[in-house]
């Protein structure tokens, strides 16, 4: 289960098959969808708008306001169930990681998608048994990603990723025996 802040009074609670908006008293306000992608305006806690996926195939995305229950279709054509998402400093959805199956197994694929304002494009596809990279944030240059990766390593590290050349770049944080678990971007 994962909990994400929507506003100062509402959180999105993710369960295996659904996401619900809940107030601070624990009362369910609205069924948002099957998978939570993120807030439309990440740094605006007055705005309740979120992006969710609905339907069994996870191919339909919607903008949802849990306060008014208003729902609008969001044009984003990605394959698979959203696993994590990355927004830029303006609150725009820039990268999404999806799974191509509901359940994890050796045939499951992890797919990294990227959008710089135009069309979504697939950056990489990995089997769950492969060494992989996962986007964590947009780099300060606004064009590169900062990723968590175990490619070419015995541990995980934080590295840059060039979205044009599709190559890993500078190692930003690593340890010879301990893996990086997550990255928190400073304000």
Number of C-alpha atoms within 10 A of each C-alpha: 7 11 15 14 17 27 18 13 13 22 22 26 20 19 14 10 10 15 23 22 24 21 17 10 8 10 11 15 17 18 16 26 21 23 25 28 22 23 26 20 21 21 13 14 15 11 16 22 25 21 23 24 26 18 11 12 14 23 16 17 23 21 20 24 19 22 13 11 13 11 16 12 13 14 11 14 13 20 18 20 25 23 15 18 21 20 20 17 15 10 15 17 22 20 26 24 25 21 23 19 16 14 9 11 11 10 13 16 19 24 25 25 19 22 17 15 9 7 10 16 14 16 17 15 18 16 16 15 12 13 14 20 24 22 25 23 23 21 16 11 7 11 13 19 25 25 26 24 24 19 14 9 12 13 16 25 25 26 22 23 25 16 15 9 9 11 10 18 16 11 14 11 13 15 12 10 9 11 18 16 11 12 14 7 10 4 4
